[in-house]
Amino acid sequence: MLRILHAAEAAAQPIPYYVSLNYDDLFKIQRVHNAFPLKPVSFSSLATYLECPGCALDQRRKKRSKEPKHFTHVHQDTLFLQKQPDPRLVGTLLHQIINLLHDSHGVLSEEQRSTLLTSPDMLTSFVQHDLLQVLQSIEKLKMAMFFDELSINGRLLQTLIISPLLRYQRELALNGSTVFAISERFQFKLASTRKTFTGHTDWGGDVALVGEFDQIRLRNVDDVLTPEGIPAIFEFKMGLGKKKSWDKLSSALDDNPISTSSDELTQPGIGHAFQLAIYWMAFQTRWDLLEHVMLARGRGEDVRMQFEQDLDLILYNLRDGNQYQLLFVDRPRALQALTNCIFHLNWAMKSGYAWQVPEHECGKTHLLEDVPQQAIQVGYRAISAQECYLLAREAFHIFKEMIYWRKIPAR
């Protein structure tokens, strides 16, 4: 159970959907072929709802903007003069370029990718002269138009795109890590057990979760090059972002005046930890269980897995090249709190509970006057939607006490 499968191998040797991973009877993870009939949720949906249920439900009803059908040159010289471009678009563009550098089935040949990952001059030239055409060829027209506009300003292009890519190239070379998978989608069902909710043995239920790993590596640690390395999930961010309402509340509870003086995060927030911890659970379905299933002759029994797996969780700040490793004070307690939080959020969200959090900076002119107080059926009992949401926030803050970050400075 210590060998990880590449996506292609996993597809060739599929794990039956009914095989479950059981963590000390605390919760189960069940791999499913299609989670969508189960009304799946993503990390971002849960996190947005946790911050402000009312705003989250409003956003869920809005349709995403479609990919443009034709590439057009915009070239508004004043577009970026007054402020920086949207960091989310910059981050998405950097994601796309990094994926191009590692995609063995993409438009770049193996020789091109090898050269771009080792030569700073060739990587810089590729961004300046070839990237626009490549983005158009793979039909990423929204990114192509954004890059075309951004590239007019040489200073911004160097600062926001070329410099982060050169730092990434250097970091990969120095650490000797092997990129194992990129943009790897996952879907799994998180099922509760009699031990999931302390004091309540009959709550039951399951949650279907979907998402995508930015990158999975075999990572070398402490400058020691090992033959295989340690599996690591890398989540890329363009900056750490602004404090959420829960980060500001945590700062106030910590009674630290320095941490409350700025709206910008100086290290990853609790929301980042929430995301990576969910990814920790999701990655477990990538472990090689084929031998166990064959020995069990396909029976759908639980596969006992331990909490202490060799799996690093890394948040990579593309803006400055710093990395942050998520570590656990008490992994079982952290994951129990996380599981509690996920279930309660999912129940409250799907019930339509839409309370608006007063401290959430959402630009609302007025809060909801009438908050629905419907009951939510949880196992064999019913609890109010408000109680369900408050239980989620309580579990979230317990999770905060069980984790910490270790900074790995850029070299």
C-alpha positions in Angstrom: 0.0 0.0 0.0 3.0 2.3 -0.3 3.2 2.6 -4.1 1.3 5.5 -5.8 -0.2 5.1 -9.2 0.1 7.5 -12.1 -3.2 8.6 -13.5 -2.7 6.5 -16.6 -1.9 3.4 -14.5 -4.9 4.0 -12.3 -7.1 4.2 -15.4 -5.6 0.9 -16.7 -6.0 -0.8 -13.3 -9.2 0.8 -11.9 -9.9 0.4 -8.2 -13.5 -0.9 -7.8 -15.9 1.8 -6.7 -17.0 0.0 -3.6 -13.6 -0.3 -2.0 -13.4 1.9 1.0 -10.5 3.3 3.0 -11.2 3.2 6.8 -9.2 5.4 9.2 -9.5 3.9 12.6 -13.3 3.7 12.2 -13.3 7.5 12.3 -14.5 8.0 8.7 -14.3 6.2 5.4 -13.3 7.4 1.9 -15.0 5.6 -1.0 -13.8 6.0 -4.5 -16.6 6.5 -7.0 -16.6 6.5 -10.8 -19.1 9.3 -11.0 -19.8 11.5 -8.0 -22.2 13.9 -9.7 -25.5 12.0 -8.9 -24.4 12.4 -5.3 -24.6 16.3 -5.6 -20.9 16.9 -5.2 -19.3 19.9 -3.5 -15.8 21.4 -3.9 -13.5 22.9 -1.4 -14.2 26.3 -2.7 -17.9 25.9 -2.3 -17.5 24.7 1.3 -15.0 27.5 2.1 -17.2 30.2 0.6 -20.2 29.0 2.4 -18.3 28.8 5.7 -17.3 32.5 5.3 -20.8 33.7 4.5 -23.7 31.4 3.7 -25.9 34.1 2.1 -23.2 35.3 -0.3 -22.2 31.7 -1.2 -25.7 30.8 -2.2 -26.0 34.0 -4.3 -22.8 33.2 -6.1 -23.8 29.6 -6.7 -26.8 30.8 -8.8 -24.6 32.9 -11.1 -23.3 31.2 -14.3 -19.7 31.3 -15.1 -18.6 33.4 -18.1 -18.0 31.2 -21.1 -14.7 30.7 -23.0 -14.6 33.2 -25.9 -15.0 31.6 -29.4 -12.5 33.8 -31.2 -9.2 35.5 -30.2 -9.2 39.3 -30.4 -6.5 41.8 -29.6 -7.7 44.3 -27.0 -4.6 46.4 -26.4 -5.9 49.1 -24.1 -2.7 50.8 -23.0 -4.3 52.2 -19.8 -5.7 48.9 -18.6 -3.0 48.1 -16.1 -1.6 51.6 -15.4 -3.7 52.4 -12.3 -3.6 49.0 -10.6 -2.2 45.5 -10.8 -3.9 42.9 -13.0 -6.3 40.5 -11.2 -4.0 38.2 -9.3 -6.4 35.3 -9.8 -6.0 35.6 -13.6 -2.2 35.9 -13.2 -2.2 32.8 -11.0 -4.3 30.9 -13.5 -2.0 31.9 -16.4 1.1 30.8 -14.4 -0.7 27.5 -13.6 -1.3 27.0 -17.3 2.3 27.7 -18.3 3.7 25.4 -15.6 1.3 22.6 -16.8 2.6 23.1 -20.3 6.1 22.5 -19.1 5.2 19.1 -17.7 2.4 17.8 -20.0 3.8 14.8 -21.8 0.7 14.7 -24.0 0.7 18.5 -24.7 1.8 20.5 -27.7 5.4 20.8 -26.5 7.8 18.0 -27.4 9.8 16.2 -24.7 13.0 18.0 -25.9 11.3 21.4 -25.8 10.0 20.8 -22.2 13.4 19.6 -21.0 15.1 22.7 -22.5 12.5 25.1 -21.0 12.8 23.5 -17.6 16.6 23.9 -17.5 17.5 27.0 -19.5 16.5 30.4 -18.1 17.2 32.1 -21.5 15.1 29.7 -23.4 12.2 29.9 -21.0 12.3 33.7 -21.1 12.3 33.7 -24.9 9.5 31.2 -25.0 7.3 33.4 -22.9 8.1 36.5 -24.9 7.8 35.1 -28.4 5.9 31.7 -28.4 3.5 31.5 -25.5 0.7 33.5 -27.1 0.6 31.2 -30.1 0.7 28.1 -27.9 -2.2 29.3 -25.8 -4.3 29.9 -28.9 -3.4 26.5 -30.3 -4.7 24.7 -27.2 -7.9 27.0 -27.3 -7.2 28.8 -24.0 -8.4 31.9 -25.6 -9.3 33.8 -22.4 -5.8 33.3 -21.1 -4.4 34.2 -24.5 -6.2 37.5 -24.6 -5.2 38.3 -21.0 -1.6 37.4 -21.8 -1.6 39.5 -25.0 -2.8 42.5 -23.0 -0.4 41.9 -20.2 2.6 41.5 -22.5 2.3 45.1 -23.7 3.8 46.2 -20.5 7.3 44.7 -20.3 7.7 45.5 -16.6 4.6 43.7 -15.6 5.4 40.8 -17.9 8.8 40.4 -16.3 7.5 40.9 -12.7 4.3 38.8 -12.8 5.1 36.1 -15.3 8.8 35.6 -16.2 10.3 36.1 -12.7 8.0 33.6 -11.0 8.6 31.0 -13.7 12.4 31.4 -13.4 12.1 31.0 -9.6 10.0 27.8 -10.3 12.6 26.5 -12.7 15.4 27.1 -10.2 13.5 25.5 -7.3 12.7 22.4 -9.3 16.4 22.0 -10.4 17.8 22.6 -6.9 15.4 20.2 -5.1 15.6 17.4 -7.7 11.9 16.7 -7.3 10.0 14.6 -9.9 6.7 16.0 -11.0 4.3 13.1 -10.8 1.0 14.5 -12.1 -0.5 17.9 -13.0 -4.1 19.1 -12.9 -5.2 15.8 -11.5 -8.9 15.7 -10.9 -10.4 13.7 -8.1 -13.8 12.6 -6.8 -14.6 10.6 -3.7 -17.3 10.0 -1.2 -16.6 10.8 2.5 -18.8 8.5 4.6 -19.3 8.9 8.3 -19.0 6.1 10.8 -20.3 5.6 14.4 -17.2 7.4 15.6 -17.3 10.4 13.3 -19.4 12.6 15.6 -18.5 12.4 19.3 -21.5 11.6 21.4 -23.8 10.9 18.4 -23.6 7.4 17.0 -26.5 7.6 14.6 -25.9 10.7 12.5 -24.7 8.8 9.4 -24.5 10.4 6.0 -22.0 10.9 3.3 -20.6 13.8 1.2 -19.3 13.6 -2.4 -16.3 15.8 -2.9 -14.7 16.9 -6.2 -11.6 18.9 -6.9 -8.2 19.0 -8.6 -4.6 18.7 -7.4 -2.4 21.4 -9.0 0.6 19.2 -8.9 1.8 16.0 -7.3 5.5 15.4 -6.8 8.0 12.9 -5.5 9.8 15.3 -3.3 13.3 15.2 -1.9 13.8 16.6 1.6 16.7 18.3 3.3 18.9 18.3 0.2 19.2 14.5 0.2 18.4 13.0 -3.1 16.5 9.8 -2.6 15.6 7.3 -5.3 11.9 7.7 -5.0 11.3 10.8 -2.8 8.2 11.5 -0.6 4.8 12.0 -2.3 3.8 15.6 -2.0 0.7 17.6 -3.0 1.6 21.1 -4.3 -1.1 23.8 -4.3 0.0 27.0 -6.2 -1.2 30.4 -5.2 -0.4 33.8 -6.6 0.2 35.4 -3.2 -1.4 34.4 0.1 -4.3 36.8 -0.3 -6.3 38.9 2.2 -7.5 37.7 5.5 -10.9 36.1 5.6 -13.3 36.8 8.4 -12.2 33.7 10.2 -8.5 34.8 10.0 -9.4 38.1 11.5 -11.4 36.4 14.2 -8.5 34.1 15.0 -6.1 37.1 15.2 -8.4 38.8 17.7 -8.7 35.6 19.8 -4.9 35.3 19.8 -4.7 38.9 21.2 -1.9 39.7 18.8 -1.9 43.4 17.7 0.7 42.9 15.1 -1.3 40.2 13.2 -4.4 42.5 13.1 -2.6 45.5 11.7 -2.8 44.4 8.1 -5.5 42.8 5.9 -2.9 40.8 4.0 -1.9 37.3 5.2 1.8 37.0 6.2 1.6 33.2 6.2 -1.1 30.8 4.8 -4.4 31.1 6.5 -6.7 28.5 8.0 -8.6 28.3 4.7 -5.5 27.1 2.9 -5.0 24.4 5.6 -8.7 23.4 5.1 -8.1 22.9 1.4 -4.8 20.9 1.8 -6.3 18.7 4.5 -9.2 17.8 2.2 -6.6 17.0 -0.5 -4.8 14.8 2.0 -8.0 12.7 2.2 -8.5 12.7 -1.5 -5.0 11.6 -2.3 -5.5 8.4 -0.4 -7.6 7.0 -3.2 -4.4 7.1 -5.3 -2.6 4.5 -3.2 -2.2 1.1 -4.9 -4.9 -1.1 -3.5 -5.1 -3.5 -6.4 -3.2 -6.3 -4.7 -5.5 -6.1 -1.6 -8.6 -6.2 -3.8 -7.4 -9.3 -5.7 -6.6 -11.1 -2.4 -10.0 -10.2 -1.1 -11.6 -11.4 -4.3 -13.3 -8.1 -5.0 -15.3 -8.1 -1.7 -16.2 -4.6 -0.7 -14.7 -4.6 2.8 -12.8 -1.7 4.4 -9.1 -1.3 3.8 -7.4 -0.3 7.0 -5.2 2.7 6.5 -3.1 4.6 9.1 -3.2 8.3 9.7 0.6 8.7 9.6 1.3 8.4 5.8 4.4 9.8 4.1 2.6 12.6 2.3 3.7 16.2 2.3 1.2 19.1 1.9 2.9 22.1 0.3 1.5 25.5 -0.5 3.7 27.2 -3.2 3.5 31.0 -3.4 4.2 31.8 -7.0 4.7 35.5 -6.2 7.9 35.1 -4.2 8.8 31.4 -4.5 8.3 30.7 -0.8 6.8 27.3 0.2 4.8 26.5 3.3 4.4 22.9 4.6 1.2 22.1 6.5 1.9 20.0 9.6 -0.4 18.5 12.2 -0.2 18.8 16.0 -2.6 15.9 16.2 -3.6 14.4 12.9 -6.5 12.2 14.0 -8.1 15.1 16.0 -7.5 17.5 13.1 -9.1 15.2 10.6 -12.0 14.4 12.9 -12.7 18.2 13.2 -12.3 18.6 9.4 -14.7 15.8 8.8 -17.3 17.3 11.2 -16.9 20.6 9.5 -17.4 19.2 6.0 -20.6 17.2 7.0 -22.2 20.1 8.8 -21.4 22.6 6.1 -22.8 20.3 3.4 -26.0 19.7 5.4 -26.6 23.4 6.1 -25.7 24.5 2.5 -28.0 22.0 0.8 -30.8 22.9 3.1 -30.7 26.5 1.7 -29.7 28.1 5.0 -28.6 31.6 3.9 -27.6 33.6 7.0 -25.3 36.6 6.1 -22.3 37.0 8.4 -22.2 40.6 9.6 -18.3 40.8 9.6 -18.1 39.5 6.0 -17.0 42.3 3.7 -19.3 41.5 0.8 -20.6 45.0 0.1 -24.2 44.2 1.2 -26.3 47.2 1.9 -28.5 45.3 4.3 -28.5 41.8 5.9 -31.3 39.3 5.6 -34.1 40.1 7.9 -35.7 36.7 7.9 -33.3 33.8 8.3 -35.0 30.4 7.5 -35.0 28.2 10.6 -35.8 25.0 8.9 -34.8 21.7 10.4 -32.1 19.4 8.9 -32.5 15.7 9.1 -29.3 14.3 10.4 -29.3 10.6 10.8 -32.3 9.7 13.1 -32.7 13.2 14.6 -33.3 16.7 13.3 -31.3 19.9 14.2 -31.9 23.4 13.1 -30.0 24.8 10.1 -28.5 27.5 12.3 -27.2 24.9 14.8 -25.7 22.9 12.0 -23.8 25.9 10.6 -22.6 26.9 14.1 -21.3 23.3 14.6 -19.4 23.6 11.4 -17.7 26.8 12.5 -16.9 25.3 15.9 -15.3 22.3 14.2 -13.4 24.6 11.9 -11.8 26.4 14.9 -10.9 23.1 16.6 -9.2 22.2 13.3 -7.2 25.5 13.5 -5.7 24.5 16.8 -4.5 21.1 15.4 -2.3 22.5 12.5 0.7 24.8 11.9 2.8 25.9 9.0 6.5 25.5 8.3 8.0 28.1 6.0 10.5 26.9 3.3 12.2 30.0 2.0 12.9 30.4 -1.7 16.5 29.8 -2.7 
